[in-house]
């Protein structure tokens, strides 16, 4: 399943800060339909994603009925991203 969506980079300030892009509701609904077949525990969903010229593998975190796409530091640095920036994400759920 390949999805393309726009989202805003958000920062979660915990013991160490993390950056995410929230997956929009429509795309989250599509992911929920196959999540039980692809999750490997705790509801996380493995994906391959691309933002600009940076491709990366990660897992979506379930959150409030939707999903958060974690942004690796290497991706944020190479694409010059910080909290509040708008990005276009191309993402494939790994089966």
N, C-alpha and C positions, 0 to 999 in steps of 0.2 A: 504494500500500500504506500503510494507516494502522495505527500501532501505539500502544498505551498501556501504559506500564510505570512502576514505581516504582524509584527508585535513590537512591544517596547521592552528594552532591557531594564530589568528591575534588580535591585540589590536587596538581599536579605542579610541583615546584620545579626549574626549569631556570635558564638565564640570566635569564629573566623568568617569573614564575609563571603557570600556566594552570590553569583549573578545568574539570572534566569531570563527566559522569555516564556511568558504564559501562552500556552496553546489555546487558540480561540475555541469557543463553545462548539461550533459546528464540527471542527476537526477533532476535538476531544470526544464528541459523540461517536464519530467514526472509529476512533481508536478504542473506545470502550467496547465496541461490538466484537473486537478480536483480542482484547487484552488478556482474557483468561487463557487463550491458546498460546500467547507469546511471553507472558510474564515469567520471570524466574524467581519470584518471591517478593513479598512486601508490596505487590502491585506495580513494581517498576516495569517499564516497557522498553526493550532495547531498540535503539534507532541509529541510523546513519544520517547526519545532518550536514547542511552546507549553508554558510552565510558568506556572501561575497565569494572570494577566492579560497576560503578556508573550509575544508571538509573535516569532519570529526565523527567519532563514534561515542555514544553515551547512552544513558537510560533516562527516560522520562520519569519524573516523580509525580505520583498521584497527589492532588491537592484540591480540596473543596469541590469534588466532582469533576475536576478538569485535570490538566497535566502541566507541569513546568519542565521546560527544556533547560538543563544546566549548561552554562557557557564556560568552557575551559578558559583559563587565563591566556593560553597561547592563542586562542581564537580572538579573544577580546583585544589582545595586544596587536596581533597582526592586522586586524580590521579597524583598529583605533576606536573601539567601542567602550562606552561607559554608561552608567545608569541614566535612563531617560532617552537614550538613542532609539530611533525606530529602525528595525531591520526586516529584511525579507528572508524567510527560512524555507529551504527546500529540505524535506525530511522523508526518509523511508523507514517504515517499521520493519525491523528484522524478524523474519519468521523462523 
